[in-house]
Amino acid sequence: MLFKNIYNFAGKFREVSLMKDQTRFCEPQFIEEQLNKISKDINEEETWGSMEQAAAQLAYYKTELNMIHPFREGNGRTIRLVIREIAKSMGYSWHFEIIEKTEYLEAMISSQTDTSELEKLFLKSLTETAS
């Protein structure tokens, strides 16, 4: 729905292999299976006990969804919306707009092997919502 007026392939899982720089994303034949696995994990997520746990879990989900990279275009924007909704469902607000773009991109690149920089960005940009 987000990109239906922009791309004729909007909302459809990609059927081509994708690479960006040295990063190879999930092969198309495994996208649905990987999304089902992570969706199950998200749906079974228990309440987070701290802001640090929230940041760690969101960094994990953000990284995994990014590596699955289900669409030809719009993955980053779509995944940010999904992460915002996961945070919201767990009692947090994610204020992505306060993160500096270069810092965010560097954290996303390094998150393939180490999510600590991405976790720091989440800690900086999350707030607890009133219950």
N, C-alpha and C positions, 0 to 999 in steps of 0.2 A: 504494500500500500504506500510505503514511504516514497518509492521511486517510480511508481507506475506510469507517471506522465513524462519520465525522463528516459528510461531504458525499456526497450521492448522485452527484455529478459528479466525485468524486476520481479522479485519474489520467487524466482526459480533457482534451485541449486545449480551451481555451475557444473558444466560437463567437460571442462578443460582443466589441465594442470596449471597451477599458478606458482610463480616465484617472484620475489621482490628482493633485489640485491642478492644476498647469499641465503635468503630464507625461502625454503620450499614449504608450501602449505599442504594441508591434508589432500591426498589424492581424491578425485571426485567420487570414485566408487565407495569410499569410506565415510563420506560426509554425513549421510543420514544416520549411520550406525553410531558415529562419534557424537553427533548432536543428541541422539536418544540417550546415550550414556550420561552425558553431562546434564541433560534435562532431568534425568532420574536423580542424579546427585543433588541438583538444585532443589528439586521438589521434596527431597528427604532431609534437607538441611535443618539442623536443630538450631535453636536460638543461640545467638552469639553472646558470649559472656563478657566481651570487652571490645573496645574500639580497635585494639590490636588484632583481635581475632577477626573482626569485621574486615579490616584492611587486608589481612592475609587471605581470607576467603575470596574477597572481591578481586584481589590481584590474581589469584589462581584462576577463577572463572574467566576473568578478562583475558588472561594469557591463553587459556585453553580454547576459548571461543575464537580468538584471533588466529590461532594456529589452524583451527578447522576452516576458517575463512570460507563460509558456505556460498558466498555470492561472487559474481564477477566484479561487481562494483557496489560500493555502499557499506562494506563490512564494518569499517570503523564507526561510522555514524550509527548504524543499526546496533552494534554491540554496545556502544555507550548508552543507548536507550535501554537495552536489556539490563545492563549492569545497574543503571539508575533504578530500574524497577525491582531488581533483586534487593538492592540496598533498602529501598522503600518498604518492601514486604517484611524486612527484618528489623525495621524501626530506625533506619538511618536515611539521611538525605545526602546525596552526593552532589557536590558543587563543582562540577567539571570545569566550569567557566573560570575558576580562579587559578587553574593550573596553567603554567607557562608552556606554550606549545613545544618548544625545543626540548625542555626538560621531560615533557610527556613522551615525545617521540623516542628520546634516548632510553627512557625507562621501558617503553614497549619493546624496543629492540633487545635490550639486555634481559628482559623477562623470559626470553626463550630458554635461558639457562639459570637465571637467578631473579626472582621476583622482588627482592628486597627494595630496590629503588621504586618500583611501582607501589609497593606497600607503603613506603614513605609518602608518596603522593596521595594515596588514599587517606592516610592518617591526617594529612594536611587539609584535605578537601571533604571530609565526612563530618557530619554532625548528627547527634542523636535526635530523633523526633520525639515530641511529647506523646506520652501514651494515654 
